[in-house]
């Protein structure tokens, strides 16, 4: 990862933390930690795909693009849990 990736990751982490303090719904330490881990996993997978040399963006059926989609779905799922009322 380069410095731009680290800055992007930091922005996502601050956004998740700000959700915790502002919304105050069904959030607990466990869910916030899971959201941060899923965000990190998504960024690593997306960065790996983005910096893959000679990738054809018209072909979306690669293992790396599948990893990005899966990480995206997992992140979406945990963020939805953070927004659920008790």
Phi and psi restraints in degrees (value plus and minus 20) as a CYANA .aco file:
   2 UNK   PHI    -124.4   -84.4
   2 UNK   PSI    -196.0  -156.0
   3 UNK   PHI     -84.6   -44.6
   3 UNK   PSI     -52.7   -12.7
   4 UNK   PHI     -84.4   -44.4
   4 UNK   PSI     -58.8   -18.8
   5 UNK   PHI     -84.7   -44.7
   5 UNK   PSI     -61.5   -21.5
   6 UNK   PHI     -84.0   -44.0
   6 UNK   PSI     -62.2   -22.2
   7 UNK   PHI     -82.4   -42.4
   7 UNK   PSI     -61.8   -21.8
   8 UNK   PHI     -83.8   -43.8
   8 UNK   PSI     -64.1   -24.1
   9 UNK   PHI     -81.3   -41.3
   9 UNK   PSI     -62.7   -22.7
  10 UNK   PHI     -82.4   -42.4
  10 UNK   PSI     -60.6   -20.6
  11 UNK   PHI     -83.2   -43.2
  11 UNK   PSI     -61.6   -21.6
  12 UNK   PHI     -84.2   -44.2
  12 UNK   PSI     -63.5   -23.5
  13 UNK   PHI     -82.7   -42.7
  13 UNK   PSI     -61.6   -21.6
  14 UNK   PHI     -85.5   -45.5
  14 UNK   PSI     -56.3   -16.3
  15 UNK   PHI     -83.5   -43.5
  15 UNK   PSI     -64.7   -24.7
  16 UNK   PHI     -83.7   -43.7
  16 UNK   PSI     -64.3   -24.3
  17 UNK   PHI     -83.5   -43.5
  17 UNK   PSI     -57.8   -17.8
  18 UNK   PHI     -87.9   -47.9
  18 UNK   PSI     -53.5   -13.5
  19 UNK   PHI     -80.5   -40.5
  19 UNK   PSI     -60.4   -20.4
  20 UNK   PHI     -80.3   -40.3
  20 UNK   PSI     -65.2   -25.2
  21 UNK   PHI     -99.4   -59.4
  21 UNK   PSI     -49.6    -9.6
  22 UNK   PHI    -106.6   -66.6
  22 UNK   PSI     -64.8   -24.8
  23 UNK   PHI     -99.6   -59.6
  23 UNK   PSI     -71.8   -31.8
  24 UNK   PHI      45.9    85.9
  24 UNK   PSI       9.9    49.9
  25 UNK   PHI    -109.9   -69.9
  25 UNK   PSI    -147.1  -107.1
  26 UNK   PHI    -102.3   -62.3
  26 UNK   PSI      44.4    84.4
  27 UNK   PHI    -137.9   -97.9
  27 UNK   PSI     114.3   154.3
  28 UNK   PHI    -157.1  -117.1
  28 UNK   PSI     152.2   192.2
  29 UNK   PHI     -78.1   -38.1
  29 UNK   PSI     -60.3   -20.3
  30 UNK   PHI     -81.8   -41.8
  30 UNK   PSI     -67.1   -27.1
  31 UNK   PHI     -87.0   -47.0
  31 UNK   PSI     -57.3   -17.3
  32 UNK   PHI     -87.4   -47.4
  32 UNK   PSI     -62.6   -22.6
  33 UNK   PHI     -82.9   -42.9
  33 UNK   PSI     -59.0   -19.0
  34 UNK   PHI     -83.6   -43.6
  34 UNK   PSI     -61.3   -21.3
  35 UNK   PHI     -83.2   -43.2
  35 UNK   PSI     -61.1   -21.1
  36 UNK   PHI     -85.2   -45.2
  36 UNK   PSI     -62.7   -22.7
  37 UNK   PHI     -84.1   -44.1
  37 UNK   PSI     -61.1   -21.1
  38 UNK   PHI     -87.1   -47.1
  38 UNK   PSI     -57.4   -17.4
  39 UNK   PHI     -83.5   -43.5
  39 UNK   PSI     -62.7   -22.7
  40 UNK   PHI     -82.3   -42.3
  40 UNK   PSI     -63.9   -23.9
  41 UNK   PHI     -82.6   -42.6
  41 UNK   PSI     -61.0   -21.0
  42 UNK   PHI     -83.1   -43.1
  42 UNK   PSI     -65.6   -25.6
  43 UNK   PHI     -84.5   -44.5
  43 UNK   PSI     -60.4   -20.4
  44 UNK   PHI     -82.9   -42.9
  44 UNK   PSI     -66.7   -26.7
  45 UNK   PHI     -85.2   -45.2
  45 UNK   PSI     -63.3   -23.3
  46 UNK   PHI     -86.8   -46.8
  46 UNK   PSI     -59.8   -19.8
  47 UNK   PHI     -84.7   -44.7
  47 UNK   PSI     -60.9   -20.9
  48 UNK   PHI     -81.3   -41.3
  48 UNK   PSI     -63.2   -23.2
  49 UNK   PHI     -87.1   -47.1
  49 UNK   PSI     -63.6   -23.6
  50 UNK   PHI     -82.3   -42.3
  50 UNK   PSI     -57.0   -17.0
  51 UNK   PHI    -118.4   -78.4
  51 UNK   PSI      -4.2    35.8
  52 UNK   PHI     -95.5   -55.5
  52 UNK   PSI     102.5   142.5
  53 UNK   PHI     -90.5   -50.5
  53 UNK   PSI     128.7   168.7
  54 UNK   PHI      37.5    77.5
  54 UNK   PSI      17.9    57.9
  55 UNK   PHI    -109.2   -69.2
  55 UNK   PSI     120.2   160.2
  56 UNK   PHI    -115.9   -75.9
  56 UNK   PSI      94.3   134.3
  57 UNK   PHI     -92.3   -52.3
  57 UNK   PSI     -29.8    10.2
  58 UNK   PHI     -99.2   -59.2
  58 UNK   PSI     -42.6    -2.6
  59 UNK   PHI    -116.1   -76.1
  59 UNK   PSI      97.5   137.5
  60 UNK   PHI    -132.0   -92.0
  60 UNK   PSI     -10.1    29.9
  61 UNK   PHI    -119.7   -79.7
  61 UNK   PSI       4.6    44.6
  62 UNK   PHI    -102.9   -62.9
  62 UNK   PSI     144.4   184.4
  63 UNK   PHI     -83.3   -43.3
  63 UNK   PSI     -58.5   -18.5
  64 UNK   PHI     -87.3   -47.3
  64 UNK   PSI     -60.9   -20.9
  65 UNK   PHI     -88.3   -48.3
  65 UNK   PSI     -52.5   -12.5
  66 UNK   PHI     -84.6   -44.6
  66 UNK   PSI     -59.4   -19.4
  67 UNK   PHI     -84.1   -44.1
  67 UNK   PSI     -58.2   -18.2
  68 UNK   PHI     -86.7   -46.7
  68 UNK   PSI     -64.5   -24.5
  69 UNK   PHI     -81.3   -41.3
  69 UNK   PSI     -64.2   -24.2
  70 UNK   PHI     -83.4   -43.4
  70 UNK   PSI     -64.6   -24.6
  71 UNK   PHI     -83.6   -43.6
  71 UNK   PSI     -57.2   -17.2
  72 UNK   PHI     -83.7   -43.7
  72 UNK   PSI     -63.8   -23.8
  73 UNK   PHI     -84.7   -44.7
  73 UNK   PSI     -61.8   -21.8
  74 UNK   PHI     -84.5   -44.5
  74 UNK   PSI     -61.0   -21.0
  75 UNK   PHI     -84.6   -44.6
  75 UNK   PSI     -63.3   -23.3
  76 UNK   PHI     -79.7   -39.7
  76 UNK   PSI     -62.2   -22.2
  77 UNK   PHI     -83.2   -43.2
  77 UNK   PSI     -66.0   -26.0
  78 UNK   PHI     -90.8   -50.8
  78 UNK   PSI     -54.6   -14.6
  79 UNK   PHI     -86.3   -46.3
  79 UNK   PSI     -54.7   -14.7
  80 UNK   PHI     -85.0   -45.0
  80 UNK   PSI     -57.3   -17.3
  81 UNK   PHI     -83.9   -43.9
  81 UNK   PSI     -53.8   -13.8
  82 UNK   PHI     -86.9   -46.9
  82 UNK   PSI     -48.1    -8.1
  83 UNK   PHI    -109.2   -69.2
  83 UNK   PSI     -32.0     8.0
  84 UNK   PHI     -90.3   -50.3
  84 UNK   PSI     116.6   156.6
  85 UNK   PHI     -92.8   -52.8
  85 UNK   PSI     137.9   177.9
